[in-house]
Amino acid sequence: MTVPIIRKRAKRPKTRTGCLTCRQRRIKCDEQKPSCGNSRRSRRYCEPSGSLLHSARETPIHDVILAPITPMPANGSLRSVDIVGLEFFYAWTIKKLPESSSWQHIAVDLAAQKPFLAFGCAALGSMHRVLIAPNERGDGHSMVDHRDLAIQQYTAAMSHARRYISSLPAIVREDEIVVALMLSLLLFYFALYAGNRLEASAHLKSALEMLYERRSCPSNGLACEGRRTVCLKVRPANGVDTLLNTFIRMDQDFDVSDQADPYLHPLCDEPLPKSFFSLEEANVHLDVLATKVESLKECIVDAAYLAKRLASDTSDELEYYNDESDDNTEMDVAGQVRYCLLRALARTSNLKLEPELVEEMEATRLDLSAWSAAFAAVRFSTETEVEYMLTQLYLFYTWFVACTWQDSTEMMCDRFDQQFAHMADIVERVAQAGLVPLTGTSKPQTLPAMSLGSGFVSCLRLIIIKCRVLSIRQRCLAVLRTINLQDIDYLAAHLERVIEIENERAGIYLDQSDDRRLPEHARLLEVAMLSEPRNELASSSGILSTRMAPTRMVYCVREPSLDGRVRAYTDSF
């Protein structure tokens, strides 16, 4: 038997000077500095061999001092501390922002061309560091107050941006709109990280107005009447299309009270496929369907009001409510109370005079069923698992609203108890994935923008209000308190009061282990936070902050003592 000769490969010294990115891809690195040619061509981050970013997998994020990477602003006007903020944004912050995978390449490319966008990225990166380590070393040599640094960078971004905008011609090109939209997105997130929701709202509104000018389209159907309609693209052709999808989700999800109407109403002229090729395609179609469901819900309320008017019935239920609060505010809440009452009455309103509305409601439910079937083909990876779960939650929220448009009693919500329990499990997994230890907090919380654009808070709110299993309600309330958004404490207090009122009306006081069914008369048909005046406060950064005034709520119930008539009450929390 011939023994085969085992040829030994000639030993060569292993090089450790190539970048880690090329080594992980198993390709030869040309070792160009500060970024190798392979990384530039593939738009990857060039991680130097032995860099501190590589060791960050085992090192706490606040112990990392980042080395400069490309791309850098063309005019090189950033200081070393600004570059640190920019690199922190590239390495950490951008990965924590909602659905950033769709637009991060736009941010990286434009920051290399426009100094004010580089400053915007640096400001957001620095403000991110404020949340996790406010006074850590900034450039390896000195202590830096990252809040002051972030404000300086924010100011520089705004100053450069004003000069850029003033130099634009009367007819603005599409690529220039992309620059303005990206700046608005960065400043929107910066304001949220800084805790200034009013400023964030202004940046969001500015971007939405630009998008409406560029992407408005004709409306179709009852759900679109009187709306600012825009057309979404499943496969975005350019930066404006990509950012439109992002801003639409922020618009739908910005108000934690679920009371404000979105500025834009999305449409999609592409039919629902039998199976989605990506999570992004699924989300575009779901955004359109979710907006349509909310709009049709308002159409039902309008139809109910018209039916009451035709029946000359407005002097009874629609104009009666009982104010149990001792709080006197300047704001007249009667209109808001009547609207909440009308929403409760709409559930039993006869829609026989609205055949077109009934037809569109049924068609929308069928579309949601088709969407769910197409979504079954979507697969997720470890990187996209949280986004996948958020989509599941948003689908459940939309499906629940569409299925309960005209539920005559609240007892009918109990048919969703198994789904409530399943969604509560998903909610806890999503929240756990986003929890980080933040400066000045005793317990871990999510970063300020983690849940935006996903319907996460809306789904939590729906489960707490509509699920009458106390243990599930308490679990979701605990998750809600970990969401780092301004006004979230007010929302949590409001929802806790909802649970208290239902228990008081039932005449029972439950603990978390007691999941007895609440009787129909104890259940609230509709509930809403009342809009209150806000006090504007100047923060240390000079950016406006807000404080909510003493808050009230309105709720509607069916009173057995009044022959089952619906009544509205206000209450403080």
GIMO-V241158 format. One record per residue. N is the residue number from 0. D_CENTER is the distance of its C-alpha to the mean C-alpha in Angstrom with 1 decimal. Layout:
n->N d_center->D_CENTER
n->N d_center->D_CENTER
//
This chain:
n->0 d_center->70.8
n->1 d_center->69.4
n->2 d_center->66.8
n->3 d_center->64.1
n->4 d_center->63.7
n->5 d_center->60.3
n->6 d_center->59.6
n->7 d_center->57.7
n->8 d_center->55.2
n->9 d_center->56.3
n->10 d_center->54.4
n->11 d_center->52.4
n->12 d_center->50.8
n->13 d_center->47.1
n->14 d_center->45.2
n->15 d_center->42.4
n->16 d_center->41.9
n->17 d_center->39.5
n->18 d_center->35.8
n->19 d_center->33.9
n->20 d_center->31.7
n->21 d_center->34.9
n->22 d_center->36.4
n->23 d_center->33.5
n->24 d_center->33.8
n->25 d_center->37.5
n->26 d_center->38.5
n->27 d_center->40.9
n->28 d_center->39.4
n->29 d_center->41.2
n->30 d_center->40.4
n->31 d_center->39.6
n->32 d_center->38.2
n->33 d_center->35.6
n->34 d_center->33.9
n->35 d_center->35.8
n->36 d_center->36.4
n->37 d_center->34.7
n->38 d_center->31.4
n->39 d_center->31.5
n->40 d_center->32.3
n->41 d_center->29.6
n->42 d_center->27.0
n->43 d_center->26.7
n->44 d_center->26.7
n->45 d_center->30.4
n->46 d_center->30.7
n->47 d_center->34.2
n->48 d_center->36.5
n->49 d_center->36.5
n->50 d_center->33.5
n->51 d_center->31.8
n->52 d_center->28.5
n->53 d_center->30.2
n->54 d_center->31.3
n->55 d_center->27.8
n->56 d_center->27.3
n->57 d_center->29.8
n->58 d_center->29.3
n->59 d_center->26.8
n->60 d_center->24.4
n->61 d_center->25.9
n->62 d_center->29.3
n->63 d_center->28.6
n->64 d_center->30.1
n->65 d_center->29.0
n->66 d_center->31.5
n->67 d_center->31.0
n->68 d_center->29.9
n->69 d_center->29.7
n->70 d_center->28.6
n->71 d_center->29.6
n->72 d_center->29.8
n->73 d_center->32.8
n->74 d_center->34.6
n->75 d_center->34.2
n->76 d_center->33.5
n->77 d_center->31.3
n->78 d_center->32.9
n->79 d_center->32.9
n->80 d_center->30.3
n->81 d_center->28.1
n->82 d_center->28.5
n->83 d_center->27.6
n->84 d_center->24.2
n->85 d_center->23.8
n->86 d_center->24.7
n->87 d_center->22.5
n->88 d_center->19.5
n->89 d_center->20.9
n->90 d_center->21.7
n->91 d_center->18.9
n->92 d_center->16.1
n->93 d_center->15.0
n->94 d_center->14.9
n->95 d_center->12.4
n->96 d_center->9.7
n->97 d_center->7.1
n->98 d_center->9.6
n->99 d_center->12.0
n->100 d_center->14.9
n->101 d_center->14.9
n->102 d_center->15.4
n->103 d_center->16.9
n->104 d_center->20.4
n->105 d_center->20.0
n->106 d_center->19.2
n->107 d_center->22.1
n->108 d_center->24.5
n->109 d_center->23.9
n->110 d_center->24.1
n->111 d_center->27.5
n->112 d_center->28.6
n->113 d_center->27.2
n->114 d_center->27.9
n->115 d_center->25.4
n->116 d_center->22.5
n->117 d_center->24.1
n->118 d_center->24.2
n->119 d_center->20.5
n->120 d_center->19.7
n->121 d_center->22.3
n->122 d_center->20.9
n->123 d_center->17.4
n->124 d_center->19.4
n->125 d_center->21.6
n->126 d_center->19.1
n->127 d_center->17.6
n->128 d_center->21.2
n->129 d_center->21.5
n->130 d_center->19.1
n->131 d_center->21.1
n->132 d_center->24.6
n->133 d_center->25.3
n->134 d_center->28.9
n->135 d_center->29.4
n->136 d_center->31.7
n->137 d_center->30.3
n->138 d_center->32.9
n->139 d_center->35.1
n->140 d_center->37.7
n->141 d_center->36.4
n->142 d_center->34.0
n->143 d_center->31.1
n->144 d_center->29.0
n->145 d_center->25.6
n->146 d_center->24.2
n->147 d_center->27.2
n->148 d_center->26.9
n->149 d_center->23.2
n->150 d_center->24.2
n->151 d_center->27.1
n->152 d_center->25.1
n->153 d_center->22.6
n->154 d_center->25.8
n->155 d_center->27.3
n->156 d_center->24.4
n->157 d_center->24.5
n->158 d_center->28.3
n->159 d_center->28.6
n->160 d_center->26.0
n->161 d_center->28.0
n->162 d_center->31.1
n->163 d_center->29.5
n->164 d_center->28.3
n->165 d_center->31.7
n->166 d_center->33.4
n->167 d_center->31.7
n->168 d_center->34.0
n->169 d_center->33.7
n->170 d_center->32.5
n->171 d_center->29.4
n->172 d_center->29.1
n->173 d_center->26.0
n->174 d_center->25.8
n->175 d_center->25.9
n->176 d_center->22.9
n->177 d_center->21.0
n->178 d_center->22.0
n->179 d_center->20.9
n->180 d_center->17.4
n->181 d_center->17.0
n->182 d_center->18.3
n->183 d_center->15.8
n->184 d_center->12.9
n->185 d_center->14.7
n->186 d_center->15.6
n->187 d_center->12.2
n->188 d_center->11.1
n->189 d_center->14.6
n->190 d_center->14.5
n->191 d_center->11.5
n->192 d_center->13.6
n->193 d_center->16.6
n->194 d_center->15.4
n->195 d_center->15.9
n->196 d_center->13.3
n->197 d_center->16.0
n->198 d_center->16.4
n->199 d_center->12.8
n->200 d_center->13.0
n->201 d_center->16.2
n->202 d_center->15.1
n->203 d_center->12.3
n->204 d_center->15.1
n->205 d_center->17.6
n->206 d_center->15.8
n->207 d_center->15.3
n->208 d_center->18.9
n->209 d_center->20.1
n->210 d_center->18.4
n->211 d_center->20.0
n->212 d_center->23.3
n->213 d_center->23.1
n->214 d_center->21.6
n->215 d_center->22.6
n->216 d_center->24.5
n->217 d_center->26.7
n->218 d_center->25.2
n->219 d_center->26.7
n->220 d_center->26.9
n->221 d_center->26.5
n->222 d_center->22.7
n->223 d_center->22.7
n->224 d_center->25.5
n->225 d_center->24.9
n->226 d_center->21.4
n->227 d_center->20.4
n->228 d_center->20.2
n->229 d_center->19.2
n->230 d_center->20.0
n->231 d_center->17.8
n->232 d_center->19.6
n->233 d_center->19.4
n->234 d_center->21.2
n->235 d_center->20.3
n->236 d_center->23.6
n->237 d_center->22.6
n->238 d_center->20.1
n->239 d_center->19.3
n->240 d_center->18.5
n->241 d_center->16.2
n->242 d_center->14.3
n->243 d_center->14.3
n->244 d_center->12.3
n->245 d_center->9.6
n->246 d_center->9.8
n->247 d_center->10.0
n->248 d_center->6.6
n->249 d_center->5.4
n->250 d_center->8.5
n->251 d_center->8.0
n->252 d_center->5.1
n->253 d_center->6.4
n->254 d_center->9.4
n->255 d_center->9.6
n->256 d_center->13.0
n->257 d_center->12.3
n->258 d_center->15.2
n->259 d_center->14.5
n->260 d_center->14.9
n->261 d_center->12.8
n->262 d_center->15.0
n->263 d_center->15.3
n->264 d_center->16.3
n->265 d_center->16.1
n->266 d_center->19.2
n->267 d_center->20.5
n->268 d_center->24.2
n->269 d_center->24.4
n->270 d_center->25.5
n->271 d_center->23.8
n->272 d_center->25.6
n->273 d_center->27.3
n->274 d_center->25.2
n->275 d_center->22.2
n->276 d_center->23.1
n->277 d_center->19.7
n->278 d_center->16.2
n->279 d_center->15.0
n->280 d_center->17.6
n->281 d_center->16.5
n->282 d_center->12.9
n->283 d_center->14.3
n->284 d_center->16.7
n->285 d_center->14.3
n->286 d_center->12.1
n->287 d_center->15.6
n->288 d_center->16.8
n->289 d_center->14.0
n->290 d_center->14.5
n->291 d_center->18.2
n->292 d_center->18.2
n->293 d_center->16.7
n->294 d_center->19.2
n->295 d_center->22.0
n->296 d_center->21.4
n->297 d_center->22.1
n->298 d_center->25.1
n->299 d_center->26.5
n->300 d_center->26.4
n->301 d_center->28.2
n->302 d_center->30.7
n->303 d_center->31.4
n->304 d_center->32.1
n->305 d_center->34.4
n->306 d_center->36.2
n->307 d_center->36.7
n->308 d_center->38.1
n->309 d_center->40.4
n->310 d_center->41.6
n->311 d_center->42.1
n->312 d_center->40.2
n->313 d_center->38.0
n->314 d_center->40.3
n->315 d_center->39.7
n->316 d_center->36.3
n->317 d_center->34.2
n->318 d_center->35.8
n->319 d_center->36.2
n->320 d_center->34.1
n->321 d_center->35.1
n->322 d_center->33.7
n->323 d_center->34.3
n->324 d_center->32.7
n->325 d_center->35.1
n->326 d_center->32.5
n->327 d_center->33.6
n->328 d_center->31.1
n->329 d_center->31.9
n->330 d_center->29.2
n->331 d_center->30.6
n->332 d_center->28.4
n->333 d_center->30.7
n->334 d_center->28.8
n->335 d_center->25.6
n->336 d_center->27.6
n->337 d_center->29.4
n->338 d_center->26.3
n->339 d_center->25.0
n->340 d_center->28.6
n->341 d_center->28.6
n->342 d_center->25.5
n->343 d_center->27.5
n->344 d_center->30.6
n->345 d_center->29.0
n->346 d_center->28.7
n->347 d_center->32.4
n->348 d_center->33.1
n->349 d_center->35.4
n->350 d_center->33.8
n->351 d_center->37.2
n->352 d_center->37.4
n->353 d_center->34.1
n->354 d_center->34.8
n->355 d_center->32.5
n->356 d_center->29.5
n->357 d_center->30.6
n->358 d_center->31.0
n->359 d_center->27.5
n->360 d_center->26.0
n->361 d_center->28.0
n->362 d_center->27.2
n->363 d_center->23.4
n->364 d_center->24.0
n->365 d_center->26.1
n->366 d_center->23.5
n->367 d_center->21.0
n->368 d_center->23.9
n->369 d_center->24.6
n->370 d_center->21.0
n->371 d_center->21.3
n->372 d_center->24.6
n->373 d_center->23.5
n->374 d_center->20.6
n->375 d_center->23.4
n->376 d_center->24.5
n->377 d_center->21.4
n->378 d_center->22.1
n->379 d_center->19.9
n->380 d_center->21.1
n->381 d_center->20.5
n->382 d_center->18.1
n->383 d_center->16.0
n->384 d_center->16.4
n->385 d_center->13.1
n->386 d_center->11.4
n->387 d_center->14.1
n->388 d_center->13.6
n->389 d_center->10.0
n->390 d_center->11.5
n->391 d_center->14.3
n->392 d_center->12.3
n->393 d_center->10.8
n->394 d_center->14.4
n->395 d_center->15.9
n->396 d_center->14.0
n->397 d_center->15.1
n->398 d_center->18.5
n->399 d_center->19.2
n->400 d_center->18.7
n->401 d_center->20.9
n->402 d_center->23.5
n->403 d_center->23.9
n->404 d_center->24.3
n->405 d_center->27.8
n->406 d_center->28.4
n->407 d_center->31.4
n->408 d_center->31.0
n->409 d_center->28.3
n->410 d_center->30.5
n->411 d_center->29.2
n->412 d_center->25.8
n->413 d_center->27.8
n->414 d_center->28.0
n->415 d_center->24.4
n->416 d_center->25.4
n->417 d_center->25.6
n->418 d_center->22.1
n->419 d_center->20.8
n->420 d_center->22.4
n->421 d_center->21.1
n->422 d_center->17.5
n->423 d_center->18.1
n->424 d_center->19.5
n->425 d_center->16.4
n->426 d_center->14.1
n->427 d_center->16.6
n->428 d_center->16.8
n->429 d_center->13.1
n->430 d_center->13.2
n->431 d_center->16.6
n->432 d_center->15.6
n->433 d_center->13.2
n->434 d_center->15.7
n->435 d_center->17.7
n->436 d_center->20.6
n->437 d_center->19.6
n->438 d_center->22.3
n->439 d_center->23.5
n->440 d_center->21.9
n->441 d_center->24.2
n->442 d_center->21.8
n->443 d_center->19.2
n->444 d_center->15.6
n->445 d_center->12.4
n->446 d_center->11.7
n->447 d_center->9.8
n->448 d_center->6.8
n->449 d_center->6.9
n->450 d_center->4.5
n->451 d_center->1.3
n->452 d_center->2.6
n->453 d_center->4.5
n->454 d_center->6.1
n->455 d_center->7.0
n->456 d_center->8.1
n->457 d_center->9.5
n->458 d_center->11.4
n->459 d_center->12.6
n->460 d_center->13.8
n->461 d_center->15.6
n->462 d_center->17.3
n->463 d_center->18.6
n->464 d_center->20.0
n->465 d_center->21.4
n->466 d_center->22.6
n->467 d_center->25.9
n->468 d_center->26.4
n->469 d_center->26.3
n->470 d_center->25.8
n->471 d_center->22.6
n->472 d_center->21.4
n->473 d_center->22.3
n->474 d_center->20.6
n->475 d_center->17.2
n->476 d_center->18.0
n->477 d_center->18.8
n->478 d_center->15.5
n->479 d_center->13.7
n->480 d_center->15.9
n->481 d_center->14.8
n->482 d_center->11.1
n->483 d_center->11.7
n->484 d_center->10.3
n->485 d_center->13.0
n->486 d_center->14.4
n->487 d_center->13.2
n->488 d_center->17.0
n->489 d_center->17.9
n->490 d_center->15.7
n->491 d_center->17.3
n->492 d_center->20.7
n->493 d_center->20.3
n->494 d_center->19.6
n->495 d_center->22.5
n->496 d_center->24.7
n->497 d_center->23.9
n->498 d_center->25.2
n->499 d_center->28.2
n->500 d_center->29.2
n->501 d_center->29.3
n->502 d_center->31.4
n->503 d_center->33.6
n->504 d_center->34.3
n->505 d_center->35.2
n->506 d_center->37.6
n->507 d_center->36.4
n->508 d_center->34.7
n->509 d_center->32.9
n->510 d_center->32.1
n->511 d_center->29.5
n->512 d_center->32.1
n->513 d_center->33.1
n->514 d_center->31.3
n->515 d_center->33.7
n->516 d_center->32.7
n->517 d_center->32.1
n->518 d_center->34.5
n->519 d_center->33.4
n->520 d_center->34.6
n->521 d_center->32.4
n->522 d_center->29.1
n->523 d_center->27.0
n->524 d_center->26.6
n->525 d_center->23.9
n->526 d_center->22.2
n->527 d_center->20.1
n->528 d_center->19.6
n->529 d_center->22.0
n->530 d_center->21.0
n->531 d_center->23.0
n->532 d_center->24.3
n->533 d_center->22.6
n->534 d_center->24.7
n->535 d_center->23.8
n->536 d_center->24.8
n->537 d_center->25.6
n->538 d_center->24.2
n->539 d_center->26.4
n->540 d_center->24.6
n->541 d_center->25.5
n->542 d_center->22.0
n->543 d_center->21.5
n->544 d_center->19.8
n->545 d_center->19.7
n->546 d_center->21.1
n->547 d_center->20.7
n->548 d_center->24.2
n->549 d_center->25.7
n->550 d_center->23.5
n->551 d_center->24.7
n->552 d_center->23.7
n->553 d_center->25.4
n->554 d_center->26.1
n->555 d_center->28.4
n->556 d_center->31.0
n->557 d_center->34.0
n->558 d_center->37.1
n->559 d_center->40.0
n->560 d_center->42.4
n->561 d_center->41.7
n->562 d_center->42.4
n->563 d_center->38.7
n->564 d_center->37.6
n->565 d_center->34.0
n->566 d_center->33.7
n->567 d_center->30.9
n->568 d_center->30.9
n->569 d_center->29.1
n->570 d_center->28.6
n->571 d_center->27.5
n->572 d_center->25.4
//
